[in-house]
Amino acid sequence: MLIKRSFSLAGHRTSVALEEEFWAALADAAKHENLALAALVTRVDTERTTPLASALRVYALRCR
């Protein structure tokens, strides 16, 4: 099941839908890096070359 969350990225509101497991992995990564989830998503957004949802999934997998 996809869970949608909204963020403000580069001054624009956007929503991202990911599976619960990916949100959990991203939350763990943010906690480990002492960042808010929104800050982690912003960082991934600035470094990505693929769609945001895909970039977040890859980031979550690499952090595991």
CHARMM internal coordinates of N, CA and C (Angstrom, degrees):
IC EDIT
DIST 1 N 1 CA 1.4504
DIST 1 CA 1 C 1.5348
ANGL 1 N 1 CA 1 C 108.97
DIST 1 C 2 N 1.2965
ANGL 1 CA 1 C 2 N 115.76
DIHE 1 N 1 CA 1 C 2 N 133.49
DIST 2 N 2 CA 1.4601
ANGL 1 C 2 N 2 CA 120.98
DIHE 1 CA 1 C 2 N 2 CA 179.55
DIST 2 CA 2 C 1.5260
ANGL 2 N 2 CA 2 C 110.73
DIHE 1 C 2 N 2 CA 2 C -84.92
DIST 2 C 3 N 1.3172
ANGL 2 CA 2 C 3 N 115.39
DIHE 2 N 2 CA 2 C 3 N 139.57
DIST 3 N 3 CA 1.4600
ANGL 2 C 3 N 3 CA 122.64
DIHE 2 CA 2 C 3 N 3 CA 175.48
DIST 3 CA 3 C 1.5178
ANGL 3 N 3 CA 3 C 106.89
DIHE 2 C 3 N 3 CA 3 C -115.76
DIST 3 C 4 N 1.3152
ANGL 3 CA 3 C 4 N 116.08
DIHE 3 N 3 CA 3 C 4 N 127.40
DIST 4 N 4 CA 1.4573
ANGL 3 C 4 N 4 CA 121.28
DIHE 3 CA 3 C 4 N 4 CA -177.98
DIST 4 CA 4 C 1.5261
ANGL 4 N 4 CA 4 C 109.67
DIHE 3 C 4 N 4 CA 4 C -99.27
DIST 4 C 5 N 1.3201
ANGL 4 CA 4 C 5 N 115.37
DIHE 4 N 4 CA 4 C 5 N 132.54
DIST 5 N 5 CA 1.4687
ANGL 4 C 5 N 5 CA 121.77
DIHE 4 CA 4 C 5 N 5 CA 175.13
DIST 5 CA 5 C 1.5139
ANGL 5 N 5 CA 5 C 108.79
DIHE 4 C 5 N 5 CA 5 C -129.29
DIST 5 C 6 N 1.3161
ANGL 5 CA 5 C 6 N 115.30
DIHE 5 N 5 CA 5 C 6 N 147.76
DIST 6 N 6 CA 1.4667
ANGL 5 C 6 N 6 CA 120.85
DIHE 5 CA 5 C 6 N 6 CA -178.31
DIST 6 CA 6 C 1.5151
ANGL 6 N 6 CA 6 C 110.58
DIHE 5 C 6 N 6 CA 6 C -108.75
DIST 6 C 7 N 1.3241
ANGL 6 CA 6 C 7 N 115.08
DIHE 6 N 6 CA 6 C 7 N 144.04
DIST 7 N 7 CA 1.4601
ANGL 6 C 7 N 7 CA 122.27
DIHE 6 CA 6 C 7 N 7 CA -179.82
DIST 7 CA 7 C 1.5186
ANGL 7 N 7 CA 7 C 109.09
DIHE 6 C 7 N 7 CA 7 C -140.29
DIST 7 C 8 N 1.3159
ANGL 7 CA 7 C 8 N 115.92
DIHE 7 N 7 CA 7 C 8 N 158.97
DIST 8 N 8 CA 1.4513
ANGL 7 C 8 N 8 CA 121.76
DIHE 7 CA 7 C 8 N 8 CA 172.18
DIST 8 CA 8 C 1.5244
ANGL 8 N 8 CA 8 C 106.92
DIHE 7 C 8 N 8 CA 8 C -104.30
DIST 8 C 9 N 1.3292
ANGL 8 CA 8 C 9 N 115.93
DIHE 8 N 8 CA 8 C 9 N 113.18
DIST 9 N 9 CA 1.4590
ANGL 8 C 9 N 9 CA 121.69
DIHE 8 CA 8 C 9 N 9 CA -177.68
DIST 9 CA 9 C 1.5144
ANGL 9 N 9 CA 9 C 109.12
DIHE 8 C 9 N 9 CA 9 C -122.04
DIST 9 C 10 N 1.2947
ANGL 9 CA 9 C 10 N 116.06
DIHE 9 N 9 CA 9 C 10 N 123.29
DIST 10 N 10 CA 1.4710
ANGL 9 C 10 N 10 CA 121.89
DIHE 9 CA 9 C 10 N 10 CA 179.94
DIST 10 CA 10 C 1.5267
ANGL 10 N 10 CA 10 C 111.13
DIHE 9 C 10 N 10 CA 10 C 53.50
DIST 10 C 11 N 1.3200
ANGL 10 CA 10 C 11 N 115.76
DIHE 10 N 10 CA 10 C 11 N 39.15
DIST 11 N 11 CA 1.4599
ANGL 10 C 11 N 11 CA 121.17
DIHE 10 CA 10 C 11 N 11 CA 176.71
DIST 11 CA 11 C 1.5182
ANGL 11 N 11 CA 11 C 115.50
DIHE 10 C 11 N 11 CA 11 C 80.97
DIST 11 C 12 N 1.3352
ANGL 11 CA 11 C 12 N 117.32
DIHE 11 N 11 CA 11 C 12 N 5.80
DIST 12 N 12 CA 1.4625
ANGL 11 C 12 N 12 CA 121.15
DIHE 11 CA 11 C 12 N 12 CA -179.30
DIST 12 CA 12 C 1.5194
ANGL 12 N 12 CA 12 C 109.78
DIHE 11 C 12 N 12 CA 12 C -124.35
DIST 12 C 13 N 1.3233
ANGL 12 CA 12 C 13 N 116.28
DIHE 12 N 12 CA 12 C 13 N 140.63
DIST 13 N 13 CA 1.4592
ANGL 12 C 13 N 13 CA 120.54
DIHE 12 CA 12 C 13 N 13 CA 175.54
DIST 13 CA 13 C 1.5275
ANGL 13 N 13 CA 13 C 108.50
DIHE 12 C 13 N 13 CA 13 C -78.52
DIST 13 C 14 N 1.3149
ANGL 13 CA 13 C 14 N 115.76
DIHE 13 N 13 CA 13 C 14 N 137.23
DIST 14 N 14 CA 1.4571
ANGL 13 C 14 N 14 CA 121.06
DIHE 13 CA 13 C 14 N 14 CA 176.35
DIST 14 CA 14 C 1.5173
ANGL 14 N 14 CA 14 C 108.65
DIHE 13 C 14 N 14 CA 14 C -144.29
DIST 14 C 15 N 1.2968
ANGL 14 CA 14 C 15 N 116.45
DIHE 14 N 14 CA 14 C 15 N 153.22
DIST 15 N 15 CA 1.4570
ANGL 14 C 15 N 15 CA 122.39
DIHE 14 CA 14 C 15 N 15 CA 177.51
DIST 15 CA 15 C 1.5129
ANGL 15 N 15 CA 15 C 109.28
DIHE 14 C 15 N 15 CA 15 C -114.79
DIST 15 C 16 N 1.3165
ANGL 15 CA 15 C 16 N 114.70
DIHE 15 N 15 CA 15 C 16 N 144.63
DIST 16 N 16 CA 1.4602
ANGL 15 C 16 N 16 CA 121.19
DIHE 15 CA 15 C 16 N 16 CA 178.53
DIST 16 CA 16 C 1.5220
ANGL 16 N 16 CA 16 C 107.23
DIHE 15 C 16 N 16 CA 16 C -128.86
DIST 16 C 17 N 1.3160
ANGL 16 CA 16 C 17 N 116.15
DIHE 16 N 16 CA 16 C 17 N 131.97
DIST 17 N 17 CA 1.4674
ANGL 16 C 17 N 17 CA 121.42
DIHE 16 CA 16 C 17 N 17 CA 177.41
DIST 17 CA 17 C 1.5220
ANGL 17 N 17 CA 17 C 108.67
DIHE 16 C 17 N 17 CA 17 C -110.85
DIST 17 C 18 N 1.3321
ANGL 17 CA 17 C 18 N 115.00
DIHE 17 N 17 CA 17 C 18 N 120.17
DIST 18 N 18 CA 1.4624
ANGL 17 C 18 N 18 CA 121.83
DIHE 17 CA 17 C 18 N 18 CA 178.05
DIST 18 CA 18 C 1.5254
ANGL 18 N 18 CA 18 C 108.95
DIHE 17 C 18 N 18 CA 18 C -135.29
DIST 18 C 19 N 1.3178
ANGL 18 CA 18 C 19 N 115.36
DIHE 18 N 18 CA 18 C 19 N 161.52
DIST 19 N 19 CA 1.4501
ANGL 18 C 19 N 19 CA 120.78
DIHE 18 CA 18 C 19 N 19 CA 174.52
DIST 19 CA 19 C 1.5321
ANGL 19 N 19 CA 19 C 109.61
DIHE 18 C 19 N 19 CA 19 C -69.33
DIST 19 C 20 N 1.3200
ANGL 19 CA 19 C 20 N 115.52
DIHE 19 N 19 CA 19 C 20 N 152.02
DIST 20 N 20 CA 1.4720
ANGL 19 C 20 N 20 CA 121.71
DIHE 19 CA 19 C 20 N 20 CA -177.33
DIST 20 CA 20 C 1.5261
ANGL 20 N 20 CA 20 C 112.08
DIHE 19 C 20 N 20 CA 20 C -53.73
DIST 20 C 21 N 1.3238
ANGL 20 CA 20 C 21 N 116.51
DIHE 20 N 20 CA 20 C 21 N -38.65
DIST 21 N 21 CA 1.4649
ANGL 20 C 21 N 21 CA 120.62
DIHE 20 CA 20 C 21 N 21 CA -178.36
DIST 21 CA 21 C 1.5287
ANGL 21 N 21 CA 21 C 111.91
DIHE 20 C 21 N 21 CA 21 C -63.42
DIST 21 C 22 N 1.3245
ANGL 21 CA 21 C 22 N 116.73
DIHE 21 N 21 CA 21 C 22 N -36.68
DIST 22 N 22 CA 1.4579
ANGL 21 C 22 N 22 CA 119.47
DIHE 21 CA 21 C 22 N 22 CA 178.10
DIST 22 CA 22 C 1.5271
ANGL 22 N 22 CA 22 C 110.88
DIHE 21 C 22 N 22 CA 22 C -70.25
DIST 22 C 23 N 1.3415
ANGL 22 CA 22 C 23 N 117.37
DIHE 22 N 22 CA 22 C 23 N -40.66
DIST 23 N 23 CA 1.4689
ANGL 22 C 23 N 23 CA 119.22
DIHE 22 CA 22 C 23 N 23 CA 176.83
DIST 23 CA 23 C 1.5243
ANGL 23 N 23 CA 23 C 110.34
DIHE 22 C 23 N 23 CA 23 C -61.00
DIST 23 C 24 N 1.3318
ANGL 23 CA 23 C 24 N 116.89
DIHE 23 N 23 CA 23 C 24 N -40.07
DIST 24 N 24 CA 1.4692
ANGL 23 C 24 N 24 CA 120.47
DIHE 23 CA 23 C 24 N 24 CA 179.42
DIST 24 CA 24 C 1.5301
ANGL 24 N 24 CA 24 C 110.96
DIHE 23 C 24 N 24 CA 24 C -63.96
DIST 24 C 25 N 1.3345
ANGL 24 CA 24 C 25 N 116.75
DIHE 24 N 24 CA 24 C 25 N -42.99
DIST 25 N 25 CA 1.4678
ANGL 24 C 25 N 25 CA 120.57
DIHE 24 CA 24 C 25 N 25 CA 178.98
DIST 25 CA 25 C 1.5215
ANGL 25 N 25 CA 25 C 110.93
DIHE 24 C 25 N 25 CA 25 C -64.98
DIST 25 C 26 N 1.3207
ANGL 25 CA 25 C 26 N 117.17
DIHE 25 N 25 CA 25 C 26 N -39.69
DIST 26 N 26 CA 1.4629
ANGL 25 C 26 N 26 CA 120.59
DIHE 25 CA 25 C 26 N 26 CA 178.36
DIST 26 CA 26 C 1.5311
ANGL 26 N 26 CA 26 C 111.06
DIHE 25 C 26 N 26 CA 26 C -67.43
DIST 26 C 27 N 1.3165
ANGL 26 CA 26 C 27 N 117.10
DIHE 26 N 26 CA 26 C 27 N -39.47
DIST 27 N 27 CA 1.4683
ANGL 26 C 27 N 27 CA 120.63
DIHE 26 CA 26 C 27 N 27 CA 177.48
DIST 27 CA 27 C 1.5272
ANGL 27 N 27 CA 27 C 110.17
DIHE 26 C 27 N 27 CA 27 C -63.19
DIST 27 C 28 N 1.3336
ANGL 27 CA 27 C 28 N 117.29
DIHE 27 N 27 CA 27 C 28 N -41.09
DIST 28 N 28 CA 1.4681
ANGL 27 C 28 N 28 CA 121.01
DIHE 27 CA 27 C 28 N 28 CA 177.08
DIST 28 CA 28 C 1.5304
ANGL 28 N 28 CA 28 C 110.82
DIHE 27 C 28 N 28 CA 28 C -63.08
DIST 28 C 29 N 1.3289
ANGL 28 CA 28 C 29 N 116.20
DIHE 28 N 28 CA 28 C 29 N -43.21
DIST 29 N 29 CA 1.4619
ANGL 28 C 29 N 29 CA 120.28
DIHE 28 CA 28 C 29 N 29 CA 179.53
DIST 29 CA 29 C 1.5232
ANGL 29 N 29 CA 29 C 110.72
DIHE 28 C 29 N 29 CA 29 C -63.56
DIST 29 C 30 N 1.3206
ANGL 29 CA 29 C 30 N 117.07
DIHE 29 N 29 CA 29 C 30 N -42.70
DIST 30 N 30 CA 1.4637
ANGL 29 C 30 N 30 CA 120.85
DIHE 29 CA 29 C 30 N 30 CA 179.01
DIST 30 CA 30 C 1.5279
ANGL 30 N 30 CA 30 C 110.28
DIHE 29 C 30 N 30 CA 30 C -62.46
DIST 30 C 31 N 1.3189
ANGL 30 CA 30 C 31 N 116.54
DIHE 30 N 30 CA 30 C 31 N -43.58
DIST 31 N 31 CA 1.4646
ANGL 30 C 31 N 31 CA 120.44
DIHE 30 CA 30 C 31 N 31 CA 178.99
DIST 31 CA 31 C 1.5311
ANGL 31 N 31 CA 31 C 110.32
DIHE 30 C 31 N 31 CA 31 C -62.25
DIST 31 C 32 N 1.3276
ANGL 31 CA 31 C 32 N 116.12
DIHE 31 N 31 CA 31 C 32 N -43.63
DIST 32 N 32 CA 1.4629
ANGL 31 C 32 N 32 CA 120.99
DIHE 31 CA 31 C 32 N 32 CA -179.98
DIST 32 CA 32 C 1.5309
ANGL 32 N 32 CA 32 C 111.58
DIHE 31 C 32 N 32 CA 32 C -61.78
DIST 32 C 33 N 1.3431
ANGL 32 CA 32 C 33 N 116.41
DIHE 32 N 32 CA 32 C 33 N -34.07
DIST 33 N 33 CA 1.4610
ANGL 32 C 33 N 33 CA 121.64
DIHE 32 CA 32 C 33 N 33 CA -179.35
DIST 33 CA 33 C 1.5267
ANGL 33 N 33 CA 33 C 112.26
DIHE 32 C 33 N 33 CA 33 C -92.86
DIST 33 C 34 N 1.3423
ANGL 33 CA 33 C 34 N 116.09
DIHE 33 N 33 CA 33 C 34 N 5.89
DIST 34 N 34 CA 1.4634
ANGL 33 C 34 N 34 CA 122.24
DIHE 33 CA 33 C 34 N 34 CA 179.43
DIST 34 CA 34 C 1.5314
ANGL 34 N 34 CA 34 C 111.39
DIHE 33 C 34 N 34 CA 34 C 58.14
DIST 34 C 35 N 1.3255
ANGL 34 CA 34 C 35 N 115.65
DIHE 34 N 34 CA 34 C 35 N 44.03
DIST 35 N 35 CA 1.4582
ANGL 34 C 35 N 35 CA 122.67
DIHE 34 CA 34 C 35 N 35 CA 179.35
DIST 35 CA 35 C 1.5275
ANGL 35 N 35 CA 35 C 109.64
DIHE 34 C 35 N 35 CA 35 C -123.80
DIST 35 C 36 N 1.3057
ANGL 35 CA 35 C 36 N 115.62
DIHE 35 N 35 CA 35 C 36 N 154.65
DIST 36 N 36 CA 1.4598
ANGL 35 C 36 N 36 CA 119.89
DIHE 35 CA 35 C 36 N 36 CA 168.29
DIST 36 CA 36 C 1.5303
ANGL 36 N 36 CA 36 C 106.92
DIHE 35 C 36 N 36 CA 36 C -74.03
DIST 36 C 37 N 1.3184
ANGL 36 CA 36 C 37 N 117.05
DIHE 36 N 36 CA 36 C 37 N 152.71
DIST 37 N 37 CA 1.4589
ANGL 36 C 37 N 37 CA 120.75
DIHE 36 CA 36 C 37 N 37 CA 178.90
DIST 37 CA 37 C 1.5256
ANGL 37 N 37 CA 37 C 110.57
DIHE 36 C 37 N 37 CA 37 C -56.17
DIST 37 C 38 N 1.3237
ANGL 37 CA 37 C 38 N 117.28
DIHE 37 N 37 CA 37 C 38 N -40.94
DIST 38 N 38 CA 1.4710
ANGL 37 C 38 N 38 CA 120.98
DIHE 37 CA 37 C 38 N 38 CA 179.79
DIST 38 CA 38 C 1.5270
ANGL 38 N 38 CA 38 C 111.09
DIHE 37 C 38 N 38 CA 38 C -60.87
DIST 38 C 39 N 1.3285
ANGL 38 CA 38 C 39 N 117.29
DIHE 38 N 38 CA 38 C 39 N -37.98
DIST 39 N 39 CA 1.4667
ANGL 38 C 39 N 39 CA 120.74
DIHE 38 CA 38 C 39 N 39 CA 178.95
DIST 39 CA 39 C 1.5270
ANGL 39 N 39 CA 39 C 110.66
DIHE 38 C 39 N 39 CA 39 C -67.80
DIST 39 C 40 N 1.3088
ANGL 39 CA 39 C 40 N 117.33
DIHE 39 N 39 CA 39 C 40 N -38.63
DIST 40 N 40 CA 1.4565
ANGL 39 C 40 N 40 CA 120.78
DIHE 39 CA 39 C 40 N 40 CA 177.65
DIST 40 CA 40 C 1.5268
ANGL 40 N 40 CA 40 C 110.32
DIHE 39 C 40 N 40 CA 40 C -65.26
DIST 40 C 41 N 1.3176
ANGL 40 CA 40 C 41 N 117.26
DIHE 40 N 40 CA 40 C 41 N -44.57
DIST 41 N 41 CA 1.4639
ANGL 40 C 41 N 41 CA 121.34
DIHE 40 CA 40 C 41 N 41 CA 178.39
DIST 41 CA 41 C 1.5322
ANGL 41 N 41 CA 41 C 110.17
DIHE 40 C 41 N 41 CA 41 C -61.54
DIST 41 C 42 N 1.3096
ANGL 41 CA 41 C 42 N 116.75
DIHE 41 N 41 CA 41 C 42 N -41.01
DIST 42 N 42 CA 1.4691
ANGL 41 C 42 N 42 CA 120.56
DIHE 41 CA 41 C 42 N 42 CA 177.97
DIST 42 CA 42 C 1.5221
ANGL 42 N 42 CA 42 C 110.94
DIHE 41 C 42 N 42 CA 42 C -61.56
DIST 42 C 43 N 1.3136
ANGL 42 CA 42 C 43 N 116.94
DIHE 42 N 42 CA 42 C 43 N -42.98
DIST 43 N 43 CA 1.4670
ANGL 42 C 43 N 43 CA 120.45
DIHE 42 CA 42 C 43 N 43 CA 179.16
DIST 43 CA 43 C 1.5237
ANGL 43 N 43 CA 43 C 111.40
DIHE 42 C 43 N 43 CA 43 C -63.42
DIST 43 C 44 N 1.3260
ANGL 43 CA 43 C 44 N 116.66
DIHE 43 N 43 CA 43 C 44 N -45.54
DIST 44 N 44 CA 1.4633
ANGL 43 C 44 N 44 CA 120.14
DIHE 43 CA 43 C 44 N 44 CA 177.87
DIST 44 CA 44 C 1.5224
ANGL 44 N 44 CA 44 C 109.62
DIHE 43 C 44 N 44 CA 44 C -61.17
DIST 44 C 45 N 1.3227
ANGL 44 CA 44 C 45 N 116.97
DIHE 44 N 44 CA 44 C 45 N -40.62
DIST 45 N 45 CA 1.4625
ANGL 44 C 45 N 45 CA 121.36
DIHE 44 CA 44 C 45 N 45 CA 179.97
DIST 45 CA 45 C 1.5223
ANGL 45 N 45 CA 45 C 111.45
DIHE 44 C 45 N 45 CA 45 C -59.48
DIST 45 C 46 N 1.3182
ANGL 45 CA 45 C 46 N 117.19
DIHE 45 N 45 CA 45 C 46 N -42.24
DIST 46 N 46 CA 1.4720
ANGL 45 C 46 N 46 CA 120.01
DIHE 45 CA 45 C 46 N 46 CA -176.81
DIST 46 CA 46 C 1.5298
ANGL 46 N 46 CA 46 C 112.52
DIHE 45 C 46 N 46 CA 46 C -72.01
DIST 46 C 47 N 1.3350
ANGL 46 CA 46 C 47 N 117.13
DIHE 46 N 46 CA 46 C 47 N -21.66
DIST 47 N 47 CA 1.4639
ANGL 46 C 47 N 47 CA 120.98
DIHE 46 CA 46 C 47 N 47 CA -176.27
DIST 47 CA 47 C 1.5261
ANGL 47 N 47 CA 47 C 113.62
DIHE 46 C 47 N 47 CA 47 C -103.09
DIST 47 C 48 N 1.3070
ANGL 47 CA 47 C 48 N 117.96
DIHE 47 N 47 CA 47 C 48 N -3.93
DIST 48 N 48 CA 1.4622
ANGL 47 C 48 N 48 CA 120.52
DIHE 47 CA 47 C 48 N 48 CA -171.02
DIST 48 CA 48 C 1.5284
ANGL 48 N 48 CA 48 C 113.13
DIHE 47 C 48 N 48 CA 48 C -80.65
DIST 48 C 49 N 1.3416
ANGL 48 CA 48 C 49 N 113.82
DIHE 48 N 48 CA 48 C 49 N 154.97
DIST 49 N 49 CA 1.4648
ANGL 48 C 49 N 49 CA 121.98
DIHE 48 CA 48 C 49 N 49 CA 173.16
DIST 49 CA 49 C 1.5266
ANGL 49 N 49 CA 49 C 110.18
DIHE 48 C 49 N 49 CA 49 C -125.38
DIST 49 C 50 N 1.3143
ANGL 49 CA 49 C 50 N 116.71
DIHE 49 N 49 CA 49 C 50 N 4.90
DIST 50 N 50 CA 1.4592
ANGL 49 C 50 N 50 CA 124.04
DIHE 49 CA 49 C 50 N 50 CA -179.20
DIST 50 CA 50 C 1.5303
ANGL 50 N 50 CA 50 C 108.09
DIHE 49 C 50 N 50 CA 50 C -126.23
DIST 50 C 51 N 1.3267
ANGL 50 CA 50 C 51 N 118.31
DIHE 50 N 50 CA 50 C 51 N 172.78
DIST 51 N 51 CA 1.4715
ANGL 50 C 51 N 51 CA 119.21
DIHE 50 CA 50 C 51 N 51 CA 175.75
DIST 51 CA 51 C 1.5357
ANGL 51 N 51 CA 51 C 110.87
DIHE 50 C 51 N 51 CA 51 C -54.87
DIST 51 C 52 N 1.3147
ANGL 51 CA 51 C 52 N 116.00
DIHE 51 N 51 CA 51 C 52 N 148.22
DIST 52 N 52 CA 1.4672
ANGL 51 C 52 N 52 CA 120.89
DIHE 51 CA 51 C 52 N 52 CA -173.96
DIST 52 CA 52 C 1.5270
ANGL 52 N 52 CA 52 C 112.45
DIHE 51 C 52 N 52 CA 52 C -56.82
DIST 52 C 53 N 1.3125
ANGL 52 CA 52 C 53 N 118.12
DIHE 52 N 52 CA 52 C 53 N -46.31
DIST 53 N 53 CA 1.4666
ANGL 52 C 53 N 53 CA 120.04
DIHE 52 CA 52 C 53 N 53 CA -179.40
DIST 53 CA 53 C 1.5254
ANGL 53 N 53 CA 53 C 110.95
DIHE 52 C 53 N 53 CA 53 C -58.85
DIST 53 C 54 N 1.3129
ANGL 53 CA 53 C 54 N 116.96
DIHE 53 N 53 CA 53 C 54 N -42.49
DIST 54 N 54 CA 1.4655
ANGL 53 C 54 N 54 CA 120.91
DIHE 53 CA 53 C 54 N 54 CA 178.31
DIST 54 CA 54 C 1.5220
ANGL 54 N 54 CA 54 C 110.99
DIHE 53 C 54 N 54 CA 54 C -64.56
DIST 54 C 55 N 1.3229
ANGL 54 CA 54 C 55 N 116.68
DIHE 54 N 54 CA 54 C 55 N -44.32
DIST 55 N 55 CA 1.4654
ANGL 54 C 55 N 55 CA 120.82
DIHE 54 CA 54 C 55 N 55 CA -179.92
DIST 55 CA 55 C 1.5289
ANGL 55 N 55 CA 55 C 110.71
DIHE 54 C 55 N 55 CA 55 C -62.03
DIST 55 C 56 N 1.3228
ANGL 55 CA 55 C 56 N 117.18
DIHE 55 N 55 CA 55 C 56 N -38.87
DIST 56 N 56 CA 1.4705
ANGL 55 C 56 N 56 CA 120.42
DIHE 55 CA 55 C 56 N 56 CA 179.04
DIST 56 CA 56 C 1.5251
ANGL 56 N 56 CA 56 C 111.25
DIHE 55 C 56 N 56 CA 56 C -68.47
DIST 56 C 57 N 1.3138
ANGL 56 CA 56 C 57 N 117.37
DIHE 56 N 56 CA 56 C 57 N -39.05
DIST 57 N 57 CA 1.4713
ANGL 56 C 57 N 57 CA 119.76
DIHE 56 CA 56 C 57 N 57 CA 177.43
DIST 57 CA 57 C 1.5252
ANGL 57 N 57 CA 57 C 110.75
DIHE 56 C 57 N 57 CA 57 C -63.41
DIST 57 C 58 N 1.3197
ANGL 57 CA 57 C 58 N 116.83
DIHE 57 N 57 CA 57 C 58 N -44.96
DIST 58 N 58 CA 1.4685
ANGL 57 C 58 N 58 CA 120.54
DIHE 57 CA 57 C 58 N 58 CA 179.45
DIST 58 CA 58 C 1.5248
ANGL 58 N 58 CA 58 C 109.94
DIHE 57 C 58 N 58 CA 58 C -62.99
DIST 58 C 59 N 1.3182
ANGL 58 CA 58 C 59 N 116.77
DIHE 58 N 58 CA 58 C 59 N -43.77
DIST 59 N 59 CA 1.4645
ANGL 58 C 59 N 59 CA 120.42
DIHE 58 CA 58 C 59 N 59 CA 178.82
DIST 59 CA 59 C 1.5270
ANGL 59 N 59 CA 59 C 110.10
DIHE 58 C 59 N 59 CA 59 C -59.19
DIST 59 C 60 N 1.3261
ANGL 59 CA 59 C 60 N 116.76
DIHE 59 N 59 CA 59 C 60 N -45.24
DIST 60 N 60 CA 1.4682
ANGL 59 C 60 N 60 CA 120.68
DIHE 59 CA 59 C 60 N 60 CA -179.96
DIST 60 CA 60 C 1.5187
ANGL 60 N 60 CA 60 C 111.11
DIHE 59 C 60 N 60 CA 60 C -61.20
DIST 60 C 61 N 1.3158
ANGL 60 CA 60 C 61 N 117.55
DIHE 60 N 60 CA 60 C 61 N -41.02
DIST 61 N 61 CA 1.4640
ANGL 60 C 61 N 61 CA 120.85
DIHE 60 CA 60 C 61 N 61 CA 179.37
DIST 61 CA 61 C 1.5182
ANGL 61 N 61 CA 61 C 111.47
DIHE 60 C 61 N 61 CA 61 C -66.77
DIST 61 C 62 N 1.3087
ANGL 61 CA 61 C 62 N 117.04
DIHE 61 N 61 CA 61 C 62 N -38.64
DIST 62 N 62 CA 1.4777
ANGL 61 C 62 N 62 CA 120.43
DIHE 61 CA 61 C 62 N 62 CA -179.41
DIST 62 CA 62 C 1.5243
ANGL 62 N 62 CA 62 C 111.81
DIHE 61 C 62 N 62 CA 62 C -70.08
DIST 62 C 63 N 1.3192
ANGL 62 CA 62 C 63 N 117.36
DIHE 62 N 62 CA 62 C 63 N -24.92
DIST 63 N 63 CA 1.4685
ANGL 62 C 63 N 63 CA 120.81
DIHE 62 CA 62 C 63 N 63 CA -178.84
DIST 63 CA 63 C 1.5210
ANGL 63 N 63 CA 63 C 112.46
DIHE 62 C 63 N 63 CA 63 C -83.94
DIST 63 C 64 N 1.2773
ANGL 63 CA 63 C 64 N 117.21
DIHE 63 N 63 CA 63 C 64 N -12.33
DIST 64 N 64 CA 1.4776
ANGL 63 C 64 N 64 CA 120.52
DIHE 63 CA 63 C 64 N 64 CA -178.58
DIST 64 CA 64 C 1.4770
ANGL 64 N 64 CA 64 C 112.36
DIHE 63 C 64 N 64 CA 64 C -79.55
END
COOR INIT
IC SEED 1 N 1 CA 1 C
IC BUILD
